[in-house]
């Protein structure tokens, strides 16, 4: 249920967040009248991102705007575009959008990476794991990923999709602490404030109920595709992954700094942390795909908070693929843990009992050192 209390900067989730996803809408980036990039505003956003980085935070940007930028350069008319026109506009606009981020962030010696995803990339297991590994590697090396939906090749997504949900999926993928949805509205209201002057502002939502869902309205922007309904759907995805989710006004300059300072916005609060939510999901798997039988040394390591290495595994049972949940069983046959395995059963059988440094010579690729990383493992 919503809580109608004032936002308190001291208890602001952003102040405690280590990994932050910032979603930027088309209406903020692109001037509706001219179709040009709102560069002056973008410069202040980049300054905010640089400030977060200097505070030791990791930042992922999910940015709309490619279609809105590209349509002007192609001379496409205002109003709804055909699918092939949208895809062409995205192809033209994306290169300009990426260049703007690159130019502004690299001026602060921050490397930038462009990542194009569709919602399918966050739902197909193999593609999800590959995208997750790439994003985590970019963050580990100090880069800022700039993510957009791959509108050039998308079909259903381009007509019905939105970057609000994509931002939530990305937050889930990288176990972010916080999603900031910079929008053309300052948060959630009991009704559409553009139509109902008596609509009341909701600063905090602790549970997304049917009452909350009923408060959603449509998009008020001519260039954006996501309305309040998609934001509520995105919030549900984020909080289920243990991530705080914020809907905030993006139009003022330095929008992220304003959120940090306690500006008016709506926070959706999760019941658990990202790691705890992920581990609850792992523990709740009804049918593990297979099992790994471990020795006593590996069991002691797991109880000490370590990852499961190939050297401590005696036997592989069952058929499973990378990304499946498997049982971890001790020598007596008791299940002691569950986790998401980094190798399929065939490769796992080749590397068990061996040192991690031997993995590449055994299976032909340099994979992860661990069969199950400690962040992907739950003790029973």
JOCOR-V578603 format. One record per pair of residues at least 12 apart in sequence whose C-alpha atoms are under 10 Angstrom apart, sorted by the first residue. I is the first residue (numbers start at 1). J is the second residue. Records with the same first field share a line. If there is no record, write none. Layout:
BEGIN
I = J / J
END
This chain:
BEGIN
1 = 204 / 205 / 206 / 207 / 208 / 209 / 210 / 211 / 212
2 = 188 / 190 / 201 / 202 / 203 / 204 / 205 / 206 / 207 / 208 / 209 / 211 / 212 / 266 / 267 / 268
3 = 202 / 203 / 204 / 205 / 206 / 207
4 = 200 / 201 / 202 / 203 / 204 / 205
5 = 201 / 202 / 203 / 204
6 = 202 / 203 / 204 / 262 / 263 / 264 / 265 / 266
7 = 203 / 204 / 259 / 261 / 262 / 263 / 264 / 265 / 266 / 267
8 = 260 / 261 / 262 / 263 / 264
9 = 258 / 259 / 260 / 261 / 262 / 263
10 = 260 / 261 / 262
11 = 262
12 = 259 / 260 / 261 / 262 / 267
13 = 177 / 178 / 179 / 243 / 244 / 245 / 246 / 259 / 260 / 267 / 269
14 = 52 / 57 / 177 / 178 / 179 / 180 / 244 / 245 / 246 / 256 / 257 / 259 / 260 / 261 / 262
15 = 52 / 55 / 57 / 178 / 259 / 260 / 261 / 262
16 = 57 / 177 / 178
17 = 52 / 56 / 57 / 58 / 176 / 177 / 178 / 179 / 243 / 244
18 = 52 / 53 / 55 / 56 / 57 / 58 / 59 / 176 / 177 / 178
19 = 52 / 53 / 56 / 57 / 58 / 59 / 60 / 139 / 171 / 174 / 175 / 176 / 177 / 178 / 179 / 243
20 = 49 / 52 / 57 / 58 / 59 / 60 / 61 / 171 / 174 / 175 / 176 / 177 / 178 / 179 / 180 / 243 / 244
21 = 58 / 59 / 60 / 61 / 62 / 145 / 167 / 168 / 170 / 171 / 174 / 175 / 176 / 177 / 178 / 179 / 180 / 181 / 243 / 245
22 = 45 / 49 / 59 / 60 / 61 / 62 / 63 / 146 / 167 / 168 / 171 / 178 / 179 / 180 / 181 / 182 / 246 / 256
23 = 60 / 61 / 62 / 63 / 64 / 146 / 147 / 148 / 163 / 164 / 165 / 166 / 167 / 168 / 179 / 180 / 181 / 182 / 183 / 247 / 250
24 = 42 / 45 / 61 / 62 / 63 / 64 / 65 / 148 / 163 / 164 / 167 / 180 / 181 / 182 / 183 / 250
25 = 62 / 63 / 64 / 65 / 162 / 163 / 164 / 181 / 182 / 183 / 184 / 221 / 223 / 224 / 225 / 226 / 250 / 251
26 = 63 / 64 / 65 / 66 / 67 / 68 / 69 / 163 / 183 / 184 / 221 / 222 / 223 / 224 / 225 / 226
27 = 64 / 65 / 68 / 182 / 183 / 184 / 220 / 221 / 222 / 223 / 224 / 225 / 250 / 251
28 = 41 / 42 / 64 / 65 / 182 / 183 / 184 / 221 / 223 / 224 / 249 / 250 / 251 / 252
29 = 41 / 42 / 63 / 64 / 65 / 66 / 68 / 69 / 97 / 223 / 250 / 251
30 = 42 / 64 / 65 / 66 / 67 / 68 / 69 / 223 / 224
31 = 68 / 69 / 223
32 = 68 / 69 / 78 / 221 / 222 / 223
33 = 78
34 = 69 / 72
35 = 65 / 67 / 68 / 69 / 70 / 71 / 72 / 73 / 78 / 223
36 = 68 / 69 / 70 / 72 / 73
37 = 65 / 68 / 69 / 96 / 97 / 100
39 = 100 / 101 / 104
40 = 253
41 = 250 / 251 / 252 / 253 / 254 / 255
42 = 100 / 101 / 104 / 253 / 254
43 = 100 / 101 / 104 / 105 / 253 / 254
44 = 252 / 253 / 254 / 255 / 256 / 257
45 = 104 / 250 / 252 / 253 / 254 / 255 / 256 / 257
46 = 101 / 104 / 105 / 108 / 254 / 256
47 = 104 / 105 / 108 / 254 / 256 / 257
48 = 253 / 254 / 255 / 256 / 257 / 258
49 = 61 / 105 / 144 / 254 / 256 / 257
50 = 105 / 108 / 109 / 110
51 = 256 / 257
52 = 256 / 257 / 260
53 = 110 / 142 / 144
58 = 139 / 140 / 142 / 143 / 144 / 176
59 = 139 / 142 / 143 / 144 / 145 / 146 / 176 / 178 / 179
60 = 113 / 135 / 138 / 139 / 143 / 144 / 145 / 146 / 147 / 167 / 170 / 171 / 174 / 176 / 179
61 = 101 / 114 / 115 / 144 / 145 / 146 / 147 / 148 / 167 / 170 / 179 / 180
62 = 115 / 116 / 145 / 146 / 147 / 148 / 149 / 163 / 164 / 166 / 167 / 168 / 170 / 171 / 179 / 180 / 181
63 = 94 / 97 / 98 / 101 / 146 / 147 / 148 / 149 / 163 / 164 / 166 / 167
64 = 90 / 94 / 97 / 146 / 147 / 148 / 149 / 162 / 163 / 164 / 223 / 224 / 225
65 = 90 / 93 / 94 / 96 / 97 / 148 / 223 / 224
66 = 86 / 87 / 88 / 89 / 90 / 91 / 92 / 93 / 94 / 95 / 96 / 97 / 98 / 148 / 149 / 150 / 151 / 152
67 = 81 / 85 / 86 / 87 / 88 / 89 / 90 / 91 / 92 / 93 / 94 / 97 / 151 / 152 / 223 / 224
68 = 86 / 89 / 90 / 92 / 93 / 94 / 222 / 223 / 224
69 = 89 / 90 / 91 / 92 / 93 / 94 / 95 / 96 / 97 / 223
70 = 85 / 86 / 87 / 88 / 89 / 90 / 91 / 92 / 93 / 94 / 95 / 96 / 97
71 = 85 / 86 / 87 / 88 / 89 / 90 / 91 / 92 / 93
72 = 89 / 92 / 93
73 = 89 / 92 / 93
74 = 88 / 89 / 92 / 93
75 = 89
76 = 89
78 = 222 / 223
79 = 222 / 223
80 = 222 / 223
81 = 159
82 = 159
83 = 151 / 152 / 154 / 155 / 156 / 158 / 159
84 = 152 / 153 / 155
85 = 152
86 = 151 / 152 / 154 / 158 / 159
87 = 150 / 151 / 152 / 153 / 154 / 155 / 158
88 = 151 / 152 / 153
89 = 151 / 152
90 = 149 / 150 / 151 / 152 / 153 / 158
91 = 150 / 151 / 152 / 153
92 = 152
94 = 114 / 116 / 148 / 150 / 151 / 152
95 = 114
97 = 114 / 146 / 148
98 = 112 / 113 / 114 / 115 / 146 / 147 / 148
99 = 112 / 114
101 = 113 / 114 / 144 / 146
102 = 114 / 144 / 146
105 = 143 / 144
109 = 143
110 = 142 / 143 / 144
111 = 138 / 141 / 142 / 143 / 144 / 145
112 = 138 / 142 / 143 / 144 / 145 / 146
113 = 135 / 138 / 139 / 143 / 144 / 145 / 146 / 147
114 = 144 / 145 / 146 / 147 / 148
115 = 131 / 134 / 135 / 145 / 146 / 147 / 148 / 149 / 150
116 = 131 / 145 / 146 / 147 / 148 / 149 / 150 / 151 / 152
117 = 131 / 147 / 148 / 149 / 150 / 151 / 153 / 154 / 166 / 170
118 = 147 / 148 / 149 / 150 / 151 / 153 / 154 / 155 / 157 / 158 / 161 / 162 / 163 / 166
119 = 149 / 150 / 154 / 157 / 161 / 162 / 163 / 165 / 166 / 167 / 169 / 170
120 = 154 / 157 / 166
121 = 149 / 166 / 169 / 170
122 = 166 / 169 / 170 / 172 / 173
123 = 169
125 = 321 / 322 / 323 / 324
126 = 321 / 322 / 323 / 324
128 = 169 / 170 / 173 / 323
129 = 173 / 322 / 323 / 342
131 = 170 / 173 / 174
132 = 170 / 172 / 173 / 174 / 175
133 = 173 / 174
134 = 174
135 = 147 / 170 / 173 / 174
136 = 173 / 174 / 175
139 = 174
147 = 163 / 166 / 167 / 170
148 = 162 / 163 / 166 / 167
149 = 161 / 162 / 163 / 166 / 167
158 = 225
159 = 225
160 = 225 / 226
161 = 225 / 226 / 230
162 = 224 / 225 / 226 / 227 / 230 / 231 / 234
163 = 181 / 224 / 225 / 226 / 230 / 231 / 234
164 = 179 / 180 / 181 / 182 / 183 / 225 / 226 / 227 / 228 / 229 / 230 / 231 / 232 / 233 / 234 / 235
165 = 226 / 230 / 231 / 232 / 233 / 234 / 235 / 236 / 237 / 238
166 = 234 / 237
167 = 179 / 180 / 181 / 234 / 235 / 237 / 238
168 = 180 / 181 / 231 / 233 / 234 / 235 / 236 / 237 / 238 / 239 / 240 / 241 / 243 / 245
169 = 234 / 237 / 238 / 241
170 = 238
171 = 237 / 238 / 239 / 241 / 242 / 243 / 244 / 245 / 274
172 = 237 / 238 / 239 / 240 / 241 / 242 / 243 / 274 / 277 / 278
173 = 241
174 = 274
175 = 238 / 241 / 242 / 243 / 273 / 274 / 275 / 277 / 278
176 = 238 / 241 / 242 / 243 / 244 / 273 / 274 / 275
177 = 238 / 239 / 241 / 242 / 243 / 244 / 245 / 270 / 273 / 274 / 275
178 = 238 / 239 / 242 / 243 / 244 / 245 / 246 / 267 / 268 / 269 / 274
179 = 234 / 235 / 238 / 239 / 243 / 244 / 245 / 246 / 247 / 267 / 268
180 = 244 / 245 / 246 / 247 / 248 / 249 / 250 / 255 / 256 / 259 / 265 / 267
181 = 231 / 234 / 235 / 245 / 246 / 247 / 248 / 249 / 250 / 256 / 265 / 266
182 = 246 / 247 / 248 / 249 / 250 / 251 / 255 / 256 / 259 / 265
183 = 221 / 224 / 226 / 227 / 228 / 231 / 246 / 247 / 248 / 249 / 250 / 251 / 255
184 = 219 / 220 / 221 / 224 / 227 / 247 / 248 / 249 / 250 / 251 / 252
185 = 219 / 220 / 227 / 228 / 247 / 248 / 249 / 250 / 251 / 265
186 = 201 / 203 / 246 / 247 / 248 / 249 / 250 / 251 / 263 / 264 / 265 / 266
187 = 201 / 202 / 203 / 204 / 228 / 231 / 246 / 247 / 248 / 249 / 264 / 265 / 266 / 267
188 = 200 / 201 / 202 / 203 / 204 / 205 / 212 / 215 / 216 / 217 / 228 / 231 / 232 / 246 / 247 / 248 / 265 / 266 / 267 / 268
189 = 201 / 202 / 203 / 212 / 215 / 216 / 217 / 228 / 266
190 = 202 / 211 / 212 / 213 / 214 / 215 / 216
191 = 212 / 214 / 215 / 216 / 217
192 = 215 / 216 / 217 / 218 / 220 / 228
193 = 217
194 = 220
199 = 215
201 = 264 / 265 / 266
202 = 264 / 265 / 266 / 267
203 = 246 / 247 / 264 / 265 / 266 / 267 / 268
204 = 246 / 265 / 266 / 267 / 268 / 269
205 = 235 / 245 / 246 / 266 / 267 / 268 / 269 / 270
206 = 239 / 267 / 268 / 269 / 270 / 271
207 = 236 / 239 / 268 / 269 / 270 / 271
208 = 232 / 233 / 235 / 236 / 239 / 268 / 269 / 270
209 = 236
212 = 232
213 = 228 / 229 / 231 / 232 / 233
214 = 229 / 232
215 = 228 / 229 / 232
216 = 228 / 229 / 230 / 231 / 232 / 233
217 = 229 / 230 / 231
218 = 230
228 = 247
231 = 245 / 246 / 247
232 = 245 / 247 / 268
235 = 247 / 267 / 268 / 269 / 270
236 = 268 / 269 / 270
238 = 268 / 269 / 270 / 274
239 = 268 / 269 / 270 / 271 / 272 / 273 / 274 / 277
240 = 269 / 270 / 271 / 272 / 273 / 274 / 277 / 278 / 281
241 = 270 / 271 / 272 / 273 / 274 / 275 / 276 / 277 / 278 / 279 / 280 / 281
242 = 269 / 270 / 271 / 272 / 273 / 274 / 275 / 276 / 277 / 278
243 = 268 / 269 / 270 / 271 / 272 / 273 / 274 / 275 / 277
244 = 267 / 268 / 269 / 270 / 271 / 272 / 273 / 274
245 = 266 / 267 / 268 / 269 / 270
246 = 259 / 265 / 266 / 267 / 268 / 269
247 = 259 / 264 / 265 / 266 / 267 / 268
248 = 263 / 264 / 265 / 266 / 267
249 = 263 / 264 / 265 / 266
275 = 375 / 376
276 = 375 / 378
278 = 375 / 376 / 377 / 378
279 = 338 / 339 / 340 / 375 / 376 / 377 / 378 / 379
280 = 378
281 = 378
282 = 324 / 325 / 326 / 337 / 338 / 339 / 340 / 376 / 377 / 378
283 = 325 / 327 / 337 / 338 / 339 / 377 / 378 / 379 / 380
284 = 338
285 = 324 / 325 / 326 / 327 / 338 / 339
286 = 325
287 = 325 / 326 / 327
288 = 318 / 320 / 324 / 325 / 326 / 327 / 328 / 338 / 339 / 340
289 = 317 / 318 / 319 / 320 / 321 / 324 / 325 / 326 / 327 / 341 / 345
290 = 316 / 317 / 318 / 319 / 320 / 321 / 324 / 325 / 326 / 327 / 328 / 341 / 344 / 345
291 = 315 / 316 / 317 / 318 / 319 / 320 / 325 / 326 / 327 / 328 / 329 / 335 / 337 / 338 / 339 / 341 / 345
292 = 308 / 310 / 312 / 313 / 314 / 315 / 316 / 317 / 318 / 326 / 327 / 328 / 329 / 330 / 335 / 337 / 338 / 341 / 345 / 348 / 349 / 352 / 371
293 = 312 / 313 / 314 / 315 / 316 / 317 / 327 / 328 / 329 / 330 / 331 / 332 / 333 / 334 / 335 / 336 / 352
294 = 308 / 309 / 310 / 311 / 312 / 313 / 314 / 315 / 316 / 328 / 329 / 330 / 331 / 332 / 333 / 336 / 352 / 353
295 = 311 / 312 / 313 / 314 / 315 / 329 / 330 / 331 / 332 / 353
296 = 312 / 313 / 330 / 331
297 = 311 / 312 / 313
298 = 310 / 311 / 312 / 313 / 314 / 330
299 = 312 / 313 / 328 / 329 / 330 / 331 / 336 / 337
302 = 336 / 337 / 374 / 377 / 378 / 379
303 = 336 / 337 / 379
305 = 374 / 375 / 377 / 378 / 379
306 = 370 / 372 / 373 / 374 / 375 / 377
307 = 369 / 370 / 371 / 372 / 373 / 374 / 375 / 376 / 377
308 = 328 / 339 / 341 / 369 / 370 / 371 / 372 / 373 / 374 / 377
309 = 351 / 352 / 353 / 354 / 355 / 356 / 368 / 369 / 370 / 371 / 372 / 373
310 = 348 / 349 / 350 / 351 / 352 / 353 / 354 / 355 / 356 / 358 / 359 / 369 / 370 / 371 / 372
311 = 351 / 352 / 353 / 354 / 355 / 356 / 370 / 371
312 = 352 / 353 / 354 / 355 / 371
313 = 328 / 329 / 330 / 348 / 349 / 351 / 352 / 353 / 354 / 371
314 = 330 / 331 / 349 / 352 / 353 / 354
315 = 329 / 331 / 348 / 349 / 352 / 353
316 = 328 / 345 / 346 / 348 / 349 / 350 / 352
317 = 345 / 349
318 = 345
319 = 344 / 345 / 346
320 = 341 / 343 / 344 / 345 / 346 / 348
321 = 340 / 341 / 342 / 343 / 344 / 345 / 346 / 347 / 348
322 = 340 / 341 / 342 / 343 / 344 / 345 / 347 / 348 / 371
323 = 339 / 340 / 341 / 342 / 343 / 344 / 372 / 376
324 = 339 / 340 / 341 / 342 / 343 / 344
325 = 338 / 339 / 340 / 341 / 342 / 372 / 376 / 377
326 = 338 / 339 / 340 / 341 / 372 / 377
327 = 339 / 340 / 341 / 377 / 378 / 380
328 = 372 / 377 / 378 / 379 / 380
334 = 380
335 = 379 / 380
336 = 378 / 379 / 380
337 = 377 / 378 / 379 / 380
338 = 372 / 376 / 377 / 378 / 379 / 380
339 = 371 / 372 / 373 / 374 / 375 / 376 / 377 / 378 / 379
340 = 371 / 372 / 373 / 374 / 375 / 376 / 377 / 378
341 = 370 / 371 / 372 / 373 / 376 / 377
342 = 367 / 368 / 369 / 370 / 371 / 372 / 373 / 376
343 = 367 / 368 / 370 / 371 / 372
344 = 371
346 = 363
347 = 359 / 362 / 363 / 364
348 = 363 / 371
350 = 362 / 363
351 = 363 / 371
352 = 371
355 = 369 / 370
356 = 368 / 369 / 370 / 371
357 = 369
END
